[in-house]
């Protein structure tokens, strides 16, 4: 697996055609934002060895306060409390 550092990356494509070779790109630019999705050391330590309701409470305490996001139809991300336009 190749490691890509977190941050913005830009890809510019020229001369790539569709399957019918009727349309070709000319300086098509795509921007990607990579995030670090590794789990920090010790992140789940509070839940280790627990079962039942104690495990549920420990997991709740680990994730409470997170920011919930949802994907838009076009692939963009909005915070969950906002609604996509035209919905």
C-alpha positions in Angstrom: 0.0 0.0 0.0 1.3 3.4 -0.9 1.1 6.2 1.7 -0.1 9.6 0.5 0.4 12.4 3.0 -2.7 14.4 4.0 -3.3 17.5 1.9 -4.6 18.8 -1.4 -3.4 17.2 -4.7 -4.2 18.3 -8.3 -4.4 16.0 -11.3 -4.3 17.6 -14.8 -5.2 15.3 -17.7 -4.6 15.9 -21.4 -5.5 13.7 -24.4 -7.4 11.0 -22.6 -10.4 9.8 -24.7 -13.7 8.1 -24.1 -14.3 4.5 -25.2 -15.5 5.6 -28.6 -12.5 7.9 -29.0 -14.8 10.8 -30.0 -14.1 13.1 -27.0 -10.7 13.9 -25.6 -9.7 15.9 -22.5 -7.8 19.2 -22.8 -6.3 20.3 -19.5 -9.0 18.7 -17.4 -8.1 19.4 -13.8 -9.3 17.6 -10.8 -8.5 18.5 -7.2 -8.5 15.9 -4.4 -8.2 16.4 -0.7 -6.6 13.6 1.2 -7.1 13.2 5.0 -5.2 11.1 7.5 -7.5 8.2 8.4 -5.2 6.3 10.7 -6.4 5.6 14.2 -4.3 7.3 16.8 -2.4 5.1 19.2 -4.6 4.5 22.3 -7.8 5.8 20.6 -9.8 2.7 21.7 -8.0 2.0 25.0 -11.0 3.1 27.1 -13.0 0.3 25.5 -10.5 -2.5 25.7 -11.8 -5.6 27.6 -15.3 -4.2 28.1 -18.5 -5.9 27.2 -22.2 -5.1 27.0 -23.4 -1.7 28.2 -20.0 -0.8 29.6 -18.6 -1.2 26.0 -21.4 0.8 24.5 -20.9 3.7 26.9 -17.1 3.6 26.4 -17.5 3.8 22.6 -20.1 6.5 22.9 -17.7 8.6 25.0 -15.0 8.0 22.4 -17.0 9.3 19.5 -19.2 12.0 21.1 -18.4 15.4 19.9 -17.4 14.2 16.4 -18.6 16.2 13.4 -21.0 14.2 11.3 -20.9 14.7 7.5 -23.0 13.4 4.6 -22.3 13.2 0.9 -24.1 15.3 -1.6 -25.4 13.8 -4.9 -22.4 15.4 -6.7 -19.9 13.9 -4.3 -19.3 17.0 -2.2 -19.5 16.8 1.6 -21.8 18.9 3.8 -22.1 18.9 7.6 -25.2 16.8 8.5 -27.2 19.7 9.8 -27.3 21.4 6.4 -29.4 20.3 3.5 -28.3 20.1 -0.1 -30.0 22.6 -2.4 -32.8 21.2 -4.5 -33.7 18.5 -2.1 
